[in-house]
């Protein structure tokens, strides 16, 4: 049988309640769970600041320890100390000020003033009150004094089993009462239930537990019957905390109300009945609310709704772009990622995730996570900075500073620490640093994610209030919101490319300039023949202007030629850099294939010497793979020479090279070749690049589909055709839905899981196809049983090749 020391209670409190905001969070939550009709009121009654109490105590201790206080230079005289202490009393405390002042005046020596200081410190208090159900004298013993009581958890489990939509309580662990010890050394509770004639009281001195020799049963805490109630029907609880551990000046309380209390309840929730009132020495502290008028200034918005349907999980995203940094029409896009997309986007093949050192998520978590909603508002701070002197923009900046971050709410009540100042749970800052285009980091985003205790039973808080427990469902929640942020960035970059960066091409026409000069010269000559002699000087001036124009036009042509040369050089340099990234992309894919082969060999019976060398090779390939992943691949095709070769033979060679991989993934490959060889003149490396990317893409999505449909037999069909030379490429993976068919070739667009989401494979393949004068398209005439597109049409060369 274990024995528990009294100090264990203090250790529990210090470990589980890590900060003052968390302590208030627990006390407020208890009031709301009690069904308080008027919400929760927190009253700070402070007559002497903590720092002044410590200073006064130090001065008195110095005087008491001195042999002759009257002769010591660094010790205050009693009257001076009393005057100083009186001046430090907070006048707004009203009655407390009168009591404290009387204690100081009555002190006749340093011993008296020492007692007075302790009594004054005891006058400071924090009171948390509610008008909820309250507790009876019996419940104080059987519930309040039982740490970890299961009373609320039992009711929550019953509600969950009964299929109810709303949880009866926010808390269930039975440890919230320990938060009081974080705030002060003594706790007094006055509570009553409706229909009772008297209050019930309990007093706890937490310092009594700080005795290493006492066991928990040695500390006697007994509830007692209190005074009679004026109204027998009244119910509620009042918790008074004294001998406070922190300095609760008005500014600090105001900051606590602004930074924490204003965010405890979801500001965008439909129901706002969870009122929190804060009072400091009789003065009501304002708690700001997040107004829709402020959110209407957001430059971009993404709203997500994750739900479970008869056909599986779905994620609906609504993305609005209002003014992302330049003039453009308001853009609204609505897309629904169905189960097949979510399997690949949020989970992906298990082997791939494990190799990328990502948490292995079971596919069932897509269903068990339960429904949730989120809203993210993006503000372009560069726009706000441009208007530094404008009062409205300064107000917007201040509000953005207060509300920035993405917070998590359960049943409209906040879950800590998500969205706190130092918490980047969505890795927004890390992602923004390496992303192309707009930076969607914490300081530019305001958002909230809403879950429910009953709707998301697998999303459970850690006992220490440091976030949700790490589960597959927690990973799905996180990656879903991250995916929404990436989709928002994709849309912003797309609109920028299409509308801001799109420029009309400049066509240099030297013949037109020469023609204009000839016409000007002929016109001046004609004018010279008809004007009187006295105006010949004007004609000569026109001729001089024409010659000067000709010289400037010649210089302009030279400058254009120089700029075109410079642009070609820059393009060549960029091409070199981009080609390095392409090589990294292809090497990464090849390295992963090699790792797959090496991993499969681990299970084979091979001699020990060979096994050791394979392990060494596998470790080297792992190192190379990690280094290659540092390079974020992106490229257009490089400059290579065309050659004449047989397309059908090349396709067969590529497929033969993947034979082991196809066997390992249990893929049935069908190759349809023409009766005669298909000869083409093209850059062979570009053709290989297209086909390799298509194979890699198909392998990924067929692996995903096989996880979703265990009976699926993966099949890949490749047909080589002539007139014109083309390759038809199809698989029986999930296919591509209508809403994404125009986006799959876009730069950086990808629906793969986070560890492999680059958005480069099909973009590179399309660029490589066009390099040979061909084209890579998605065949819109071929769909699977679910209406999704499954076939790529790769026309290898142009009609004239």
C-alpha angles and dihedrals in degrees: 000000000000120000122211124212121220090244089064089077090057091047090051092051095049093047098044099038104052101171144015093255089055090050092054089043090060095045093048091047090053090053092050091047088054088064096247109193093204098039121235128315122203114196124191113198105184125168101162126032116235094238091053091048090053092047093050092046091051092051093049092047090051091052094047092051094048119099093221112011092184093061098043114101097206096050121088121234113248094249092048091051091048091050092048092048092048089052091054094056113109107243094202088069090081107184093023089054090054091050094046093046091051091052091052094047092049093055112106099177142012091272089057094046090050090056091044092054091053091048092049091050087053090056091066111092146166115214123195112189138174139173095228130127094294126201134273124228089260093050092053087062101037099038115014095044093045109088111213094016113181098211096109095036090057091055092046091051090050091050090049092050090047093056095242118165100219129049116237091220140029094211131045110160097085097225102100093102089068088069089078091070089060090062102041147352098247132049129194122185125194113182141156141177126228111273095028118119097211141038122249118227138197131176125196128186105198092195088069088069092058094087116110092204097057128086120216092257089057091068106083116207115169126178114228137196113263137199126314119272123239092214114036090199094058117109132182148101133255120194116193120192120193139176087047122213098213140047108258103193118167093256092054093049089048090052091047090052092049100042101035117010091049089057101042093090119049103260091208097047117124092229119055102176095122097095120188119193123189123196127183114194092332094314118117111232115219117240110201121226127214103244126205088228089068094046090052087072091063113124094213136012134193121189120190132195117187114192143157117242135180089267095048138272120339135189117205115197126190113191122190124187114192108163113342095175107304138046113284138137117270108273123207124181127178121192135170119210105205128203095278092054094043091052090058098035102045102027116014127178110332096226091054093051093047092053090050089055091246124145111269106243121197113230090231088070088075087070101031095052089075129211122316139164134213140183126200124188120195122203121193102227092191088066091050091049091054089064100048094143095050114099095213092054091047089054090050091051091051092050091047090052090053100045103032117127136059113268131194121227129189115201086346092303121111125258113210140259097011112115095011119142095266098032119101098170093159092049089234095152093047092049094045092056094059099033125107115237125357121029110230099188133150097270091059100041132077116184150139135209116208122207133161135224093231099032092049105031093161093059100085129167121246111249091243091057091241095131135284123331113262104258134143088258092054089051091051091051092050096044092047092058091043089052090051090053090051092049089051090052090047091055093046092051091046093053090047092052093045100043114016103033096036107107130182109251117253112228113202108216109181093172090060092054092049090048091053090052092051092050091049091050093049092047093051090049090052092049090050091057096056106035121093119258092252089065097047091102090064090052090051089050089054090052091051090050090050091052091048090050089051091053092049091047090052091050090048090053090050091049092049089051090051091049091049089051091049090047090051090051092048090048091050091050091047089048090055091051093044091048089056087056092048090052089050090051093051094042090050091054091046091047091053091050090050090050090052090054093046092048091052090052090058088073093050125095104249132153115278093243092054091045091055091050091048089052090051090049091047091052090050092049090050090053092048091047092052092049092048092052089062087071109075101215122231129145154138116228123285128236112275134156124258120239136179116251142147111268096202092054092049092051091050091049091052092049091047089054089056095046095108091046092051090050092049092051091042094237123163109218123202119191120192112194129181123247092249129044115265109225121196137175107224145115100285093204090059092052090049089049092054095048094044092053091048091050092048091049093049093048091054096050095041088054089052093047092049089056089053095043108033093189093055117122105209113230133186121193122193122180125186115206137180136219092069105017109243143151121224110207122191138161136178095240121124093288129215121292124228093253093059102037093095093046106049094089093048118116112264094001111134139151096195122114119285095261092058101027104125105131092216110101100078092034090056091043091053092048091048091050092051091048088071092046090257132112140231115209140161111248105238093191097064121070137160128237091282093054095253126136116251108167133080120201112210112190100194101202139009124265092263096050 
